[in-house]
């Protein structure tokens, strides 16, 4: 007698969704996305069992109730993410969520049914960064400081923007105005993202970059609130951030102008060449021990790096839910990835298998 194949619903067939679909071929996969072009792309690769362009939260919820999926994976844009998550959780399904919606996912924890699992922010940062923080928070000596730098950048930046977005520019612009929660001296603070720019040179082969505070801690602000110092920063080329700060000072990033600016920028930020993903996490233990994780991954014309590394974490999380590993989950509930830090080695191994160059170090302060 063979085990029943698990049934999975993937909502969102963009770059990340396509990567996830290609690496979950051992399940019965249905896909919903409003873009016929995205569905046709999947169909041409032989991915997915049933494909539907009716992907509203209401329709997704009805589909879940009719099909009794073992898992739903949401890879929709951030502005659609919260409504989709609420619809999925209300239907009683387990959810691995890649979307980066503005509301902190902890506020949806009470909506998870007792027999379901909800993993929010299953991407790179937040996502992989949460696994790293959770791993060293549990280590002997605990965690005194956590700092993460991450960025998706064009390999060959072009003026005047020096940036190309692997997603809609509206999502990119939101990062420059969304309050960035950090913990400094044991207190949560909300600095303006572009108020302080930090110049870094961790990646010798890339050269100097500039970082700004961004909203990547998310659930860590609540689950690891005993850590005195925590921050997540996004990496960009310096000319781009200087331009964005000028836009901010001129009022072009105000809520009622941001959508218009995004449409203006759309032709200029469309990806013209391969991207790359850079990440550096640093943990300092209460005993003075320092651990670092550094990753650089290069995209190709056929596979964007940011989609690959984001999708990799989602695939690892999805497999864990489908296998319902007792040592990870016990009962159902809300499981931000810092609670699943036993998946760290598996996630790193998967990323290495996809070509990511990773270096981990440990040493005294």
C-alpha positions in Angstrom: 0.0 0.0 0.0 1.5 3.4 -1.0 1.0 6.7 0.9 -1.6 9.1 -0.5 -0.1 11.9 -2.5 -0.5 15.2 -0.7 -2.7 17.9 -2.2 -1.3 21.4 -2.4 -2.8 24.6 -3.6 -0.3 27.3 -4.8 -1.8 30.8 -5.1 0.5 33.0 -7.2 2.4 31.8 -10.2 4.9 34.6 -10.6 8.7 34.1 -10.4 8.6 32.7 -6.8 5.5 30.6 -7.5 7.1 29.0 -10.6 10.2 28.1 -8.6 8.1 26.5 -5.8 6.0 24.6 -8.4 9.1 23.2 -10.1 10.4 21.8 -6.8 7.1 20.3 -5.5 6.5 17.8 -8.2 5.9 14.9 -5.8 2.5 16.4 -4.8 -0.8 16.9 -6.5 -0.4 20.6 -7.2 -3.2 23.0 -8.2 -2.4 26.6 -9.1 -4.5 29.8 -9.0 -3.3 33.1 -10.5 -5.2 35.9 -12.3 -2.6 36.0 -15.0 -3.3 33.7 -17.9 0.3 34.3 -19.1 1.7 33.0 -15.8 -0.5 30.0 -15.9 0.5 29.3 -19.6 4.1 29.4 -18.5 3.5 26.7 -15.9 1.4 24.7 -18.4 4.3 24.8 -20.9 6.6 23.3 -18.3 4.1 20.6 -17.3 3.7 22.0 -13.8 0.4 21.9 -12.0 -2.6 19.6 -12.2 -5.4 22.1 -12.4 -4.8 25.8 -13.2 -7.3 28.5 -12.6 -7.3 32.3 -13.3 -10.0 33.0 -10.7 -7.8 33.7 -7.7 -9.8 36.0 -5.5 -9.6 35.3 -1.8 -13.3 34.2 -1.9 -12.7 31.8 -4.7 -9.5 30.4 -3.0 -11.5 29.9 0.1 -14.3 28.0 -1.7 -11.7 25.9 -3.5 -10.0 25.0 -0.2 -13.3 23.9 1.4 -14.2 21.8 -1.7 -10.8 20.1 -2.1 -9.5 19.7 1.5 -5.9 20.6 0.6 -3.1 19.4 2.9 -1.3 22.8 2.4 -1.8 26.1 0.7 1.2 28.2 -0.4 0.6 31.9 -0.9 3.0 33.7 -3.2 0.9 36.7 -4.0 2.1 40.4 -4.0 2.3 42.0 -0.6 -0.7 44.3 -1.1 -2.9 41.1 -1.6 -1.2 39.0 1.1 -3.1 39.8 4.2 -6.6 39.2 2.6 -5.4 36.0 1.1 -3.9 34.8 4.4 -7.2 35.5 6.2 -9.2 33.7 3.6 -7.0 30.6 3.8 -6.9 30.5 7.6 -10.7 31.0 7.8 -11.1 28.0 5.6 -9.1 25.9 8.2 -6.1 25.2 5.9 -2.4 25.1 6.7 -0.5 27.9 5.1 3.0 28.7 4.1 3.0 32.4 3.2 5.7 34.1 1.1 3.8 37.4 0.7 5.2 40.3 2.6 2.1 42.3 3.7 2.3 45.4 5.9 0.6 44.0 9.0 2.7 42.0 11.4 1.7 38.3 11.0 1.5 37.8 14.8 -1.8 39.6 14.6 -3.2 36.7 12.6 -2.0 34.1 15.0 -5.4 33.8 16.7 -7.0 33.0 13.3 -5.1 29.7 12.9 -7.3 26.6 13.5 -6.0 24.2 16.1 -5.3 21.4 13.6 -3.6 23.8 11.0 -0.2 25.3 10.7 0.6 28.9 9.6 4.2 29.8 8.6 4.3 33.5 7.7 7.2 35.3 6.0 8.7 32.2 4.4 11.2 34.0 2.3 14.7 35.3 2.6 14.5 38.2 5.1 12.2 37.8 6.8 12.4 34.0 6.5 15.9 32.6 6.4 17.0 35.4 8.7 14.4 34.2 11.3 15.9 30.7 11.1 19.3 32.1 11.8 18.1 34.3 14.7 16.1 31.4 16.2 19.0 29.0 15.9 21.4 31.2 17.9 18.8 32.3 20.3 18.5 28.7 21.4 22.2 28.1 21.5 24.2 28.1 24.8 24.9 31.7 25.7 21.7 32.9 24.1 21.6 35.9 21.9 22.6 39.4 22.8 22.7 41.0 19.3 21.3 40.1 15.9 21.9 42.1 12.8 21.0 41.2 9.2 21.8 42.9 5.9 20.1 41.7 2.7 19.5 42.9 -0.8 18.4 41.9 -4.3 20.5 43.9 -6.8 21.2 44.0 -10.5 24.6 42.5 -11.3 25.2 45.4 -13.6 23.5 48.6 -12.3 22.4 51.1 -14.8 21.9 54.9 -14.2 19.9 56.8 -13.3 18.2 54.4 -10.9 21.0 51.8 -10.2 18.2 49.3 -9.3 16.0 46.8 -11.1 13.1 45.2 -9.2 12.3 41.5 -9.4 8.8 42.5 -8.3 6.4 45.4 -8.8 8.0 48.8 -8.1 5.2 49.6 -5.7 6.5 46.9 -3.3 10.0 48.3 -3.7 8.9 51.9 -2.9 6.9 50.7 0.1 10.2 49.6 1.7 11.4 53.3 1.8 8.4 54.5 3.8 7.2 51.5 5.8 8.1 51.9 9.5 11.1 49.7 10.3 10.9 48.1 13.7 14.3 47.6 15.5 15.3 46.8 19.0 17.9 49.0 20.6 19.0 48.7 24.2 16.0 46.4 24.9 13.4 48.8 23.5 11.5 48.7 20.3 12.1 51.7 18.1 10.6 52.8 14.7 13.1 54.9 12.8 12.2 56.3 9.4 13.8 53.9 6.9 15.8 56.5 5.0 16.8 58.7 8.0 20.1 56.8 8.6 22.1 55.3 5.8 25.0 52.9 6.7 27.8 52.3 4.3 29.1 48.7 4.2 31.7 46.7 2.3 31.1 43.0 3.3 31.1 41.7 -0.3 34.6 42.2 -1.8 33.5 41.2 -5.3 30.6 43.6 -5.3 32.2 46.6 -3.7 30.7 49.3 -1.4 27.0 49.3 -0.7 24.6 51.3 1.4 22.1 50.0 3.8 18.9 51.4 5.4 16.6 50.1 8.2 13.8 48.0 6.8 10.8 46.1 8.2 12.5 42.7 8.3 12.3 41.8 11.9 8.5 41.4 11.9 7.6 38.5 14.2 11.1 38.7 15.9 10.0 41.9 17.6 7.6 39.7 19.6 9.1 36.2 19.8 12.7 37.3 20.6 11.9 40.5 22.5 14.4 39.5 25.2 17.3 40.2 22.7 18.7 43.7 23.5 19.8 44.6 20.0 18.2 43.6 16.7 17.9 45.2 13.3 17.4 44.3 9.7 18.8 46.5 6.9 18.3 46.4 3.1 21.2 46.8 0.8 21.2 49.1 -2.3 23.7 50.9 -4.4 24.4 54.3 -2.9 23.2 56.4 -5.9 19.8 54.7 -5.8 19.3 55.4 -2.1 20.4 59.0 -2.5 17.8 59.4 -5.3 15.1 57.7 -3.2 15.9 60.0 -0.3 15.4 63.0 -2.6 12.1 61.6 -3.7 11.1 61.2 -0.1 12.1 64.8 0.8 10.1 66.1 -2.3 7.0 64.2 -1.2 6.9 61.8 -4.1 6.8 58.8 -1.7 3.7 60.1 0.0 0.9 57.6 0.0 -1.2 59.5 -2.5 1.7 59.9 -4.9 3.5 56.6 -4.6 1.3 54.6 -7.0 1.8 57.3 -9.7 5.6 57.3 -9.1 5.6 53.5 -9.3 3.9 53.6 -12.7 6.4 56.2 -13.9 9.3 54.1 -12.8 8.0 50.8 -14.1 9.9 50.9 -17.5 13.1 52.0 -15.8 13.1 49.3 -13.0 12.1 46.4 -15.1 14.7 43.7 -14.9 17.0 44.0 -17.9 19.7 41.6 -16.8 20.6 39.0 -14.2 20.2 39.9 -10.5 22.0 38.8 -7.4 21.1 38.3 -3.8 23.4 39.3 -1.0 22.9 38.4 2.7 24.9 38.7 5.8 23.6 37.8 9.3 25.6 38.3 12.5 24.7 37.0 15.9 26.5 37.8 19.2 25.9 35.6 22.1 25.6 36.7 25.7 28.9 34.8 26.2 30.6 36.9 23.5 30.6 34.3 20.8 30.1 35.6 17.3 28.5 33.7 14.5 28.1 35.0 10.9 26.4 33.8 7.8 27.2 35.3 4.5 25.6 34.4 1.1 25.9 35.6 -2.4 23.8 34.1 -5.2 23.9 35.1 -8.8 20.8 34.9 -11.1 20.8 34.0 -14.7 18.6 35.1 -17.6 16.5 32.0 -17.1 16.3 32.2 -13.2 16.2 35.3 -11.1 18.3 34.9 -7.9 15.8 36.6 -5.6 13.0 34.4 -6.7 15.2 31.3 -6.3 16.4 32.0 -2.8 13.0 33.2 -1.6 11.3 30.1 -3.2 14.0 27.8 -1.7 13.0 28.8 1.9 9.3 28.4 1.0 10.0 24.9 -0.4 11.8 23.8 2.7 9.0 25.1 4.9 6.3 23.5 2.7 8.0 20.1 2.9 8.2 20.3 6.7 4.5 21.0 6.9 3.5 18.3 4.5 5.6 15.8 6.5 4.1 17.2 9.7 7.3 16.5 11.6 6.3 16.0 15.2 9.6 17.3 16.6 8.9 20.6 14.8 5.2 21.2 15.2 3.7 19.1 17.8 0.1 20.5 17.6 -1.0 23.0 15.0 -0.7 26.7 15.4 1.3 29.8 14.5 4.9 29.0 13.6 7.1 31.9 12.5 10.4 30.4 11.2 12.4 31.4 14.4 10.3 28.7 16.1 11.5 26.2 13.4 15.2 26.8 13.6 15.9 23.0 13.3 15.2 23.6 9.6 18.3 25.8 9.3 20.7 23.2 8.1 18.1 21.9 5.7 17.5 25.3 4.3 21.2 26.1 3.9 21.8 22.7 2.2 18.9 23.4 -0.2 20.3 26.8 -1.1 23.8 25.4 -1.7 22.2 22.8 -4.0 20.7 25.7 -6.0 24.2 27.3 -6.4 24.2 29.8 -3.6 27.7 30.6 -2.2 27.6 30.4 1.5 30.1 30.9 4.3 29.5 30.4 8.0 31.9 31.4 10.7 32.1 31.2 14.5 34.5 32.7 16.9 35.0 34.7 20.1 34.1 38.3 20.4 
